[in-house]
């Protein structure tokens, strides 16, 4: 294959983002989680969709 796979768990992605962006990432991530909780409760988004939002937030910068 012409590419190298890079499979990571959510925890690994979160840790990398925390190390790379520090407090800014943690604050933004916590804010996103709180907003997603509200959106789920209001039926604006479902849990599987919210998971993808969190994964995108956790991607290394």
mmCIF file of the N, C-alpha and C atoms, coordinates in Angstrom:
data_MODEL
# 
_entry.id   MODEL 
# 
loop_
_atom_site.group_PDB 
_atom_site.id 
_atom_site.type_symbol 
_atom_site.label_atom_id 
_atom_site.label_alt_id 
_atom_site.label_comp_id 
_atom_site.label_asym_id 
_atom_site.label_entity_id 
_atom_site.label_seq_id 
_atom_site.pdbx_PDB_ins_code 
_atom_site.Cartn_x 
_atom_site.Cartn_y 
_atom_site.Cartn_z 
_atom_site.occupancy 
_atom_site.B_iso_or_equiv 
_atom_site.pdbx_formal_charge 
_atom_site.auth_seq_id 
_atom_site.auth_comp_id 
_atom_site.auth_asym_id 
_atom_site.auth_atom_id 
_atom_site.pdbx_PDB_model_num 
ATOM 1   N N  . UNK A 1 1  ? 0.829   -1.182 0.000  1.00 0.00 ? 1  UNK A N  1 
ATOM 2   C CA . UNK A 1 1  ? 0.000   0.000  0.000  1.00 0.00 ? 1  UNK A CA 1 
ATOM 3   C C  . UNK A 1 1  ? 0.877   1.251  0.000  1.00 0.00 ? 1  UNK A C  1 
ATOM 4   N N  . UNK A 1 2  ? 0.449   2.274  -0.699 1.00 0.00 ? 2  UNK A N  1 
ATOM 5   C CA . UNK A 1 2  ? 1.249   3.501  -0.748 1.00 0.00 ? 2  UNK A CA 1 
ATOM 6   C C  . UNK A 1 2  ? 1.073   4.392  0.474  1.00 0.00 ? 2  UNK A C  1 
ATOM 7   N N  . UNK A 1 3  ? 0.302   3.979  1.457  1.00 0.00 ? 3  UNK A N  1 
ATOM 8   C CA . UNK A 1 3  ? 0.093   4.780  2.655  1.00 0.00 ? 3  UNK A CA 1 
ATOM 9   C C  . UNK A 1 3  ? 0.305   3.926  3.892  1.00 0.00 ? 3  UNK A C  1 
ATOM 10  N N  . UNK A 1 4  ? 0.519   4.576  4.993  1.00 0.00 ? 4  UNK A N  1 
ATOM 11  C CA . UNK A 1 4  ? 0.727   3.898  6.265  1.00 0.00 ? 4  UNK A CA 1 
ATOM 12  C C  . UNK A 1 4  ? -0.523  4.089  7.112  1.00 0.00 ? 4  UNK A C  1 
ATOM 13  N N  . UNK A 1 5  ? -1.059  3.010  7.648  1.00 0.00 ? 5  UNK A N  1 
ATOM 14  C CA . UNK A 1 5  ? -2.249  3.143  8.488  1.00 0.00 ? 5  UNK A CA 1 
ATOM 15  C C  . UNK A 1 5  ? -1.867  3.784  9.825  1.00 0.00 ? 5  UNK A C  1 
ATOM 16  N N  . UNK A 1 6  ? -2.831  4.467  10.405 1.00 0.00 ? 6  UNK A N  1 
ATOM 17  C CA . UNK A 1 6  ? -2.602  5.162  11.664 1.00 0.00 ? 6  UNK A CA 1 
ATOM 18  C C  . UNK A 1 6  ? -3.868  5.029  12.511 1.00 0.00 ? 6  UNK A C  1 
ATOM 19  N N  . UNK A 1 7  ? -4.119  3.853  12.992 1.00 0.00 ? 7  UNK A N  1 
ATOM 20  C CA . UNK A 1 7  ? -5.312  3.562  13.772 1.00 0.00 ? 7  UNK A CA 1 
ATOM 21  C C  . UNK A 1 7  ? -5.069  3.907  15.232 1.00 0.00 ? 7  UNK A C  1 
ATOM 22  N N  . UNK A 1 8  ? -5.980  4.735  15.797 1.00 0.00 ? 8  UNK A N  1 
ATOM 23  C CA . UNK A 1 8  ? -5.837  5.155  17.188 1.00 0.00 ? 8  UNK A CA 1 
ATOM 24  C C  . UNK A 1 8  ? -7.177  5.045  17.894 1.00 0.00 ? 8  UNK A C  1 
ATOM 25  N N  . UNK A 1 9  ? -7.116  4.831  19.191 1.00 0.00 ? 9  UNK A N  1 
ATOM 26  C CA . UNK A 1 9  ? -8.332  4.854  19.996 1.00 0.00 ? 9  UNK A CA 1 
ATOM 27  C C  . UNK A 1 9  ? -8.693  6.310  20.267 1.00 0.00 ? 9  UNK A C  1 
ATOM 28  N N  . UNK A 1 10 ? -9.931  6.515  20.693 1.00 0.00 ? 10 UNK A N  1 
ATOM 29  C CA . UNK A 1 10 ? -10.340 7.872  21.047 1.00 0.00 ? 10 UNK A CA 1 
ATOM 30  C C  . UNK A 1 10 ? -9.440  8.427  22.144 1.00 0.00 ? 10 UNK A C  1 
ATOM 31  N N  . UNK A 1 11 ? -9.120  7.596  23.107 1.00 0.00 ? 11 UNK A N  1 
ATOM 32  C CA . UNK A 1 11 ? -8.269  8.021  24.217 1.00 0.00 ? 11 UNK A CA 1 
ATOM 33  C C  . UNK A 1 11 ? -6.908  8.502  23.718 1.00 0.00 ? 11 UNK A C  1 
ATOM 34  N N  . UNK A 1 12 ? -6.342  7.809  22.756 1.00 0.00 ? 12 UNK A N  1 
ATOM 35  C CA . UNK A 1 12 ? -5.046  8.215  22.205 1.00 0.00 ? 12 UNK A CA 1 
ATOM 36  C C  . UNK A 1 12 ? -5.144  9.550  21.475 1.00 0.00 ? 12 UNK A C  1 
ATOM 37  N N  . UNK A 1 13 ? -6.225  9.737  20.720 1.00 0.00 ? 13 UNK A N  1 
ATOM 38  C CA . UNK A 1 13 ? -6.423  11.001 20.014 1.00 0.00 ? 13 UNK A CA 1 
ATOM 39  C C  . UNK A 1 13 ? -6.586  12.143 21.017 1.00 0.00 ? 13 UNK A C  1 
ATOM 40  N N  . UNK A 1 14 ? -7.380  11.894 22.050 1.00 0.00 ? 14 UNK A N  1 
ATOM 41  C CA . UNK A 1 14 ? -7.620  12.907 23.088 1.00 0.00 ? 14 UNK A CA 1 
ATOM 42  C C  . UNK A 1 14 ? -6.310  13.293 23.773 1.00 0.00 ? 14 UNK A C  1 
ATOM 43  N N  . UNK A 1 15 ? -5.515  12.308 24.139 1.00 0.00 ? 15 UNK A N  1 
ATOM 44  C CA . UNK A 1 15 ? -4.239  12.588 24.807 1.00 0.00 ? 15 UNK A CA 1 
ATOM 45  C C  . UNK A 1 15 ? -3.305  13.396 23.915 1.00 0.00 ? 15 UNK A C  1 
ATOM 46  N N  . UNK A 1 16 ? -3.229  13.057 22.640 1.00 0.00 ? 16 UNK A N  1 
ATOM 47  C CA . UNK A 1 16 ? -2.375  13.806 21.708 1.00 0.00 ? 16 UNK A CA 1 
ATOM 48  C C  . UNK A 1 16 ? -2.835  15.258 21.604 1.00 0.00 ? 16 UNK A C  1 
ATOM 49  N N  . UNK A 1 17 ? -4.143  15.445 21.459 1.00 0.00 ? 17 UNK A N  1 
ATOM 50  C CA . UNK A 1 17 ? -4.672  16.800 21.338 1.00 0.00 ? 17 UNK A CA 1 
ATOM 51  C C  . UNK A 1 17 ? -4.416  17.591 22.616 1.00 0.00 ? 17 UNK A C  1 
ATOM 52  N N  . UNK A 1 18 ? -4.553  16.950 23.762 1.00 0.00 ? 18 UNK A N  1 
ATOM 53  C CA . UNK A 1 18 ? -4.293  17.616 25.040 1.00 0.00 ? 18 UNK A CA 1 
ATOM 54  C C  . UNK A 1 18 ? -2.841  18.056 25.135 1.00 0.00 ? 18 UNK A C  1 
ATOM 55  N N  . UNK A 1 19 ? -1.948  17.195 24.727 1.00 0.00 ? 19 UNK A N  1 
ATOM 56  C CA . UNK A 1 19 ? -0.519  17.527 24.774 1.00 0.00 ? 19 UNK A CA 1 
ATOM 57  C C  . UNK A 1 19 ? -0.174  18.629 23.784 1.00 0.00 ? 19 UNK A C  1 
ATOM 58  N N  . UNK A 1 20 ? -0.782  18.567 22.578 1.00 0.00 ? 20 UNK A N  1 
ATOM 59  C CA . UNK A 1 20 ? -0.449  19.534 21.529 1.00 0.00 ? 20 UNK A CA 1 
ATOM 60  C C  . UNK A 1 20 ? -1.057  20.908 21.761 1.00 0.00 ? 20 UNK A C  1 
ATOM 61  N N  . UNK A 1 21 ? -2.268  20.963 22.291 1.00 0.00 ? 21 UNK A N  1 
ATOM 62  C CA . UNK A 1 21 ? -2.962  22.239 22.399 1.00 0.00 ? 21 UNK A CA 1 
ATOM 63  C C  . UNK A 1 21 ? -3.230  22.671 23.839 1.00 0.00 ? 21 UNK A C  1 
ATOM 64  N N  . UNK A 1 22 ? -3.001  21.796 24.787 1.00 0.00 ? 22 UNK A N  1 
ATOM 65  C CA . UNK A 1 22 ? -3.118  22.153 26.195 1.00 0.00 ? 22 UNK A CA 1 
ATOM 66  C C  . UNK A 1 22 ? -4.492  22.602 26.638 1.00 0.00 ? 22 UNK A C  1 
ATOM 67  N N  . UNK A 1 23 ? -4.493  23.635 27.473 1.00 0.00 ? 23 UNK A N  1 
ATOM 68  C CA . UNK A 1 23 ? -5.727  24.115 28.093 1.00 0.00 ? 23 UNK A CA 1 
ATOM 69  C C  . UNK A 1 23 ? -6.769  24.579 27.084 1.00 0.00 ? 23 UNK A C  1 
ATOM 70  N N  . UNK A 1 24 ? -6.338  25.170 26.000 1.00 0.00 ? 24 UNK A N  1 
ATOM 71  C CA . UNK A 1 24 ? -7.287  25.640 24.990 1.00 0.00 ? 24 UNK A CA 1 
ATOM 72  C C  . UNK A 1 24 ? -8.108  24.465 24.470 1.00 0.00 ? 24 UNK A C  1 
ATOM 73  N N  . UNK A 1 25 ? -7.457  23.382 24.163 1.00 0.00 ? 25 UNK A N  1 
ATOM 74  C CA . UNK A 1 25 ? -8.180  22.196 23.692 1.00 0.00 ? 25 UNK A CA 1 
ATOM 75  C C  . UNK A 1 25 ? -9.133  21.687 24.766 1.00 0.00 ? 25 UNK A C  1 
ATOM 76  N N  . UNK A 1 26 ? -8.651  21.562 25.985 1.00 0.00 ? 26 UNK A N  1 
ATOM 77  C CA . UNK A 1 26 ? -9.475  21.014 27.059 1.00 0.00 ? 26 UNK A CA 1 
ATOM 78  C C  . UNK A 1 26 ? -10.722 21.870 27.294 1.00 0.00 ? 26 UNK A C  1 
ATOM 79  N N  . UNK A 1 27 ? -10.565 23.175 27.286 1.00 0.00 ? 27 UNK A N  1 
ATOM 80  C CA . UNK A 1 27 ? -11.710 24.070 27.469 1.00 0.00 ? 27 UNK A CA 1 
ATOM 81  C C  . UNK A 1 27 ? -12.695 23.945 26.312 1.00 0.00 ? 27 UNK A C  1 
ATOM 82  N N  . UNK A 1 28 ? -12.181 23.928 25.100 1.00 0.00 ? 28 UNK A N  1 
ATOM 83  C CA . UNK A 1 28 ? -13.032 23.803 23.919 1.00 0.00 ? 28 UNK A CA 1 
ATOM 84  C C  . UNK A 1 28 ? -13.746 22.453 23.910 1.00 0.00 ? 28 UNK A C  1 
ATOM 85  N N  . UNK A 1 29 ? -13.026 21.410 24.267 1.00 0.00 ? 29 UNK A N  1 
ATOM 86  C CA . UNK A 1 29 ? -13.606 20.069 24.286 1.00 0.00 ? 29 UNK A CA 1 
ATOM 87  C C  . UNK A 1 29 ? -14.723 19.991 25.325 1.00 0.00 ? 29 UNK A C  1 
ATOM 88  N N  . UNK A 1 30 ? -14.479 20.508 26.516 1.00 0.00 ? 30 UNK A N  1 
ATOM 89  C CA . UNK A 1 30 ? -15.504 20.496 27.566 1.00 0.00 ? 30 UNK A CA 1 
ATOM 90  C C  . UNK A 1 30 ? -16.737 21.296 27.139 1.00 0.00 ? 30 UNK A C  1 
ATOM 91  N N  . UNK A 1 31 ? -16.508 22.424 26.506 1.00 0.00 ? 31 UNK A N  1 
ATOM 92  C CA . UNK A 1 31 ? -17.618 23.244 26.011 1.00 0.00 ? 31 UNK A CA 1 
ATOM 93  C C  . UNK A 1 31 ? -18.422 22.468 24.956 1.00 0.00 ? 31 UNK A C  1 
ATOM 94  N N  . UNK A 1 32 ? -17.721 21.779 24.089 1.00 0.00 ? 32 UNK A N  1 
ATOM 95  C CA . UNK A 1 32 ? -18.382 20.977 23.055 1.00 0.00 ? 32 UNK A CA 1 
ATOM 96  C C  . UNK A 1 32 ? -19.210 19.865 23.666 1.00 0.00 ? 32 UNK A C  1 
ATOM 97  N N  . UNK A 1 33 ? -18.682 19.184 24.675 1.00 0.00 ? 33 UNK A N  1 
ATOM 98  C CA . UNK A 1 33 ? -19.406 18.103 25.347 1.00 0.00 ? 33 UNK A CA 1 
ATOM 99  C C  . UNK A 1 33 ? -20.695 18.647 25.964 1.00 0.00 ? 33 UNK A C  1 
ATOM 100 N N  . UNK A 1 34 ? -20.606 19.773 26.624 1.00 0.00 ? 34 UNK A N  1 
ATOM 101 C CA . UNK A 1 34 ? -21.795 20.355 27.248 1.00 0.00 ? 34 UNK A CA 1 
ATOM 102 C C  . UNK A 1 34 ? -22.847 20.724 26.198 1.00 0.00 ? 34 UNK A C  1 
ATOM 103 N N  . UNK A 1 35 ? -22.394 21.293 25.086 1.00 0.00 ? 35 UNK A N  1 
ATOM 104 C CA . UNK A 1 35 ? -23.334 21.645 24.017 1.00 0.00 ? 35 UNK A CA 1 
ATOM 105 C C  . UNK A 1 35 ? -23.968 20.389 23.421 1.00 0.00 ? 35 UNK A C  1 
ATOM 106 N N  . UNK A 1 36 ? -23.185 19.351 23.235 1.00 0.00 ? 36 UNK A N  1 
ATOM 107 C CA . UNK A 1 36 ? -23.720 18.102 22.688 1.00 0.00 ? 36 UNK A CA 1 
ATOM 108 C C  . UNK A 1 36 ? -24.750 17.484 23.622 1.00 0.00 ? 36 UNK A C  1 
ATOM 109 N N  . UNK A 1 37 ? -24.507 17.558 24.912 1.00 0.00 ? 37 UNK A N  1 
ATOM 110 C CA . UNK A 1 37 ? -25.486 17.041 25.882 1.00 0.00 ? 37 UNK A CA 1 
ATOM 111 C C  . UNK A 1 37 ? -26.828 17.749 25.703 1.00 0.00 ? 37 UNK A C  1 
ATOM 112 N N  . UNK A 1 38 ? -26.772 19.070 25.549 1.00 0.00 ? 38 UNK A N  1 
ATOM 113 C CA . UNK A 1 38 ? -27.999 19.850 25.342 1.00 0.00 ? 38 UNK A CA 1 
ATOM 114 C C  . UNK A 1 38 ? -28.670 19.469 24.019 1.00 0.00 ? 38 UNK A C  1 
ATOM 115 N N  . UNK A 1 39 ? -27.854 19.365 22.974 1.00 0.00 ? 39 UNK A N  1 
ATOM 116 C CA . UNK A 1 39 ? -28.387 19.035 21.656 1.00 0.00 ? 39 UNK A CA 1 
ATOM 117 C C  . UNK A 1 39 ? -29.022 17.645 21.636 1.00 0.00 ? 39 UNK A C  1 
ATOM 118 N N  . UNK A 1 40 ? -28.414 16.696 22.325 1.00 0.00 ? 40 UNK A N  1 
ATOM 119 C CA . UNK A 1 40 ? -28.978 15.341 22.412 1.00 0.00 ? 40 UNK A CA 1 
ATOM 120 C C  . UNK A 1 40 ? -30.312 15.390 23.153 1.00 0.00 ? 40 UNK A C  1 
ATOM 121 N N  . UNK A 1 41 ? -30.338 16.103 24.264 1.00 0.00 ? 41 UNK A N  1 
ATOM 122 C CA . UNK A 1 41 ? -31.563 16.211 25.062 1.00 0.00 ? 41 UNK A CA 1 
ATOM 123 C C  . UNK A 1 41 ? -32.703 16.857 24.266 1.00 0.00 ? 41 UNK A C  1 
ATOM 124 N N  . UNK A 1 42 ? -32.348 17.778 23.373 1.00 0.00 ? 42 UNK A N  1 
ATOM 125 C CA . UNK A 1 42 ? -33.350 18.477 22.566 1.00 0.00 ? 42 UNK A CA 1 
ATOM 126 C C  . UNK A 1 42 ? -33.650 17.764 21.249 1.00 0.00 ? 42 UNK A C  1 
ATOM 127 N N  . UNK A 1 43 ? -32.979 16.634 21.008 1.00 0.00 ? 43 UNK A N  1 
ATOM 128 C CA . UNK A 1 43 ? -33.217 15.872 19.786 1.00 0.00 ? 43 UNK A CA 1 
ATOM 129 C C  . UNK A 1 43 ? -32.603 16.476 18.536 1.00 0.00 ? 43 UNK A C  1 
ATOM 130 N N  . UNK A 1 44 ? -31.647 17.393 18.699 1.00 0.00 ? 44 UNK A N  1 
ATOM 131 C CA . UNK A 1 44 ? -30.992 18.029 17.553 1.00 0.00 ? 44 UNK A CA 1 
ATOM 132 C C  . UNK A 1 44 ? -29.924 17.137 16.930 1.00 0.00 ? 44 UNK A C  1 
ATOM 133 N N  . UNK A 1 45 ? -29.383 16.230 17.726 1.00 0.00 ? 45 UNK A N  1 
ATOM 134 C CA . UNK A 1 45 ? -28.329 15.323 17.275 1.00 0.00 ? 45 UNK A CA 1 
ATOM 135 C C  . UNK A 1 45 ? -28.486 14.037 18.068 1.00 0.00 ? 45 UNK A C  1 
ATOM 136 N N  . UNK A 1 46 ? -28.055 12.928 17.469 1.00 0.00 ? 46 UNK A N  1 
ATOM 137 C CA . UNK A 1 46 ? -28.122 11.673 18.225 1.00 0.00 ? 46 UNK A CA 1 
ATOM 138 C C  . UNK A 1 46 ? -26.734 11.309 18.751 1.00 0.00 ? 46 UNK A C  1 
ATOM 139 N N  . UNK A 1 47 ? -26.681 10.307 19.595 1.00 0.00 ? 47 UNK A N  1 
ATOM 140 C CA . UNK A 1 47 ? -25.409 9.942  20.233 1.00 0.00 ? 47 UNK A CA 1 
ATOM 141 C C  . UNK A 1 47 ? -24.349 9.509  19.216 1.00 0.00 ? 47 UNK A C  1 
ATOM 142 N N  . UNK A 1 48 ? -24.674 8.640  18.246 1.00 0.00 ? 48 UNK A N  1 
ATOM 143 C CA . UNK A 1 48 ? -23.627 8.288  17.270 1.00 0.00 ? 48 UNK A CA 1 
ATOM 144 C C  . UNK A 1 48 ? -23.078 9.510  16.517 1.00 0.00 ? 48 UNK A C  1 
ATOM 145 N N  . UNK A 1 49 ? -23.949 10.438 16.113 1.00 0.00 ? 49 UNK A N  1 
ATOM 146 C CA . UNK A 1 49 ? -23.475 11.640 15.425 1.00 0.00 ? 49 UNK A CA 1 
ATOM 147 C C  . UNK A 1 49 ? -22.587 12.489 16.335 1.00 0.00 ? 49 UNK A C  1 
ATOM 148 N N  . UNK A 1 50 ? -22.962 12.576 17.608 1.00 0.00 ? 50 UNK A N  1 
ATOM 149 C CA . UNK A 1 50 ? -22.173 13.381 18.540 1.00 0.00 ? 50 UNK A CA 1 
ATOM 150 C C  . UNK A 1 50 ? -20.781 12.790 18.743 1.00 0.00 ? 50 UNK A C  1 
ATOM 151 N N  . UNK A 1 51 ? -20.683 11.482 18.642 1.00 0.00 ? 51 UNK A N  1 
ATOM 152 C CA . UNK A 1 51 ? -19.381 10.828 18.761 1.00 0.00 ? 51 UNK A CA 1 
ATOM 153 C C  . UNK A 1 51 ? -18.432 11.313 17.672 1.00 0.00 ? 51 UNK A C  1 
ATOM 154 N N  . UNK A 1 52 ? -18.943 11.449 16.451 1.00 0.00 ? 52 UNK A N  1 
ATOM 155 C CA . UNK A 1 52 ? -18.106 11.936 15.358 1.00 0.00 ? 52 UNK A CA 1 
ATOM 156 C C  . UNK A 1 52 ? -17.666 13.374 15.596 1.00 0.00 ? 52 UNK A C  1 
ATOM 157 N N  . UNK A 1 53 ? -18.540 14.184 16.179 1.00 0.00 ? 53 UNK A N  1 
ATOM 158 C CA . UNK A 1 53 ? -18.171 15.564 16.505 1.00 0.00 ? 53 UNK A CA 1 
ATOM 159 C C  . UNK A 1 53 ? -16.998 15.563 17.492 1.00 0.00 ? 53 UNK A C  1 
ATOM 160 N N  . UNK A 1 54 ? -17.083 14.713 18.507 1.00 0.00 ? 54 UNK A N  1 
ATOM 161 C CA . UNK A 1 54 ? -16.009 14.656 19.521 1.00 0.00 ? 54 UNK A CA 1 
ATOM 162 C C  . UNK A 1 54 ? -14.698 14.142 18.922 1.00 0.00 ? 54 UNK A C  1 
ATOM 163 N N  . UNK A 1 55 ? -14.792 13.173 18.038 1.00 0.00 ? 55 UNK A N  1 
ATOM 164 C CA . UNK A 1 55 ? -13.577 12.645 17.400 1.00 0.00 ? 55 UNK A CA 1 
ATOM 165 C C  . UNK A 1 55 ? -12.902 13.750 16.598 1.00 0.00 ? 55 UNK A C  1 
ATOM 166 N N  . UNK A 1 56 ? -13.683 14.527 15.862 1.00 0.00 ? 56 UNK A N  1 
ATOM 167 C CA . UNK A 1 56 ? -13.120 15.631 15.096 1.00 0.00 ? 56 UNK A CA 1 
ATOM 168 C C  . UNK A 1 56 ? -12.454 16.650 16.004 1.00 0.00 ? 56 UNK A C  1 
ATOM 169 N N  . UNK A 1 57 ? -13.047 16.919 17.168 1.00 0.00 ? 57 UNK A N  1 
ATOM 170 C CA . UNK A 1 57 ? -12.448 17.844 18.142 1.00 0.00 ? 57 UNK A CA 1 
ATOM 171 C C  . UNK A 1 57 ? -11.134 17.314 18.680 1.00 0.00 ? 57 UNK A C  1 
ATOM 172 N N  . UNK A 1 58 ? -11.020 15.998 18.789 1.00 0.00 ? 58 UNK A N  1 
ATOM 173 C CA . UNK A 1 58 ? -9.846  15.389 19.380 1.00 0.00 ? 58 UNK A CA 1 
ATOM 174 C C  . UNK A 1 58 ? -8.692  15.165 18.417 1.00 0.00 ? 58 UNK A C  1 
ATOM 175 N N  . UNK A 1 59 ? -8.914  15.405 17.143 1.00 0.00 ? 59 UNK A N  1 
ATOM 176 C CA . UNK A 1 59 ? -7.846  15.171 16.166 1.00 0.00 ? 59 UNK A CA 1 
ATOM 177 C C  . UNK A 1 59 ? -6.639  16.064 16.470 1.00 0.00 ? 59 UNK A C  1 
ATOM 178 N N  . UNK A 1 60 ? -5.450  15.526 16.325 1.00 0.00 ? 60 UNK A N  1 
ATOM 179 C CA . UNK A 1 60 ? -4.249  16.349 16.537 1.00 0.00 ? 60 UNK A CA 1 
ATOM 180 C C  . UNK A 1 60 ? -4.228  17.548 15.606 1.00 0.00 ? 60 UNK A C  1 
ATOM 181 N N  . UNK A 1 61 ? -3.730  18.655 16.133 1.00 0.00 ? 61 UNK A N  1 
ATOM 182 C CA . UNK A 1 61 ? -3.673  19.891 15.329 1.00 0.00 ? 61 UNK A CA 1 
ATOM 183 C C  . UNK A 1 61 ? -2.595  19.834 14.295 1.00 0.00 ? 61 UNK A C  1 
# 
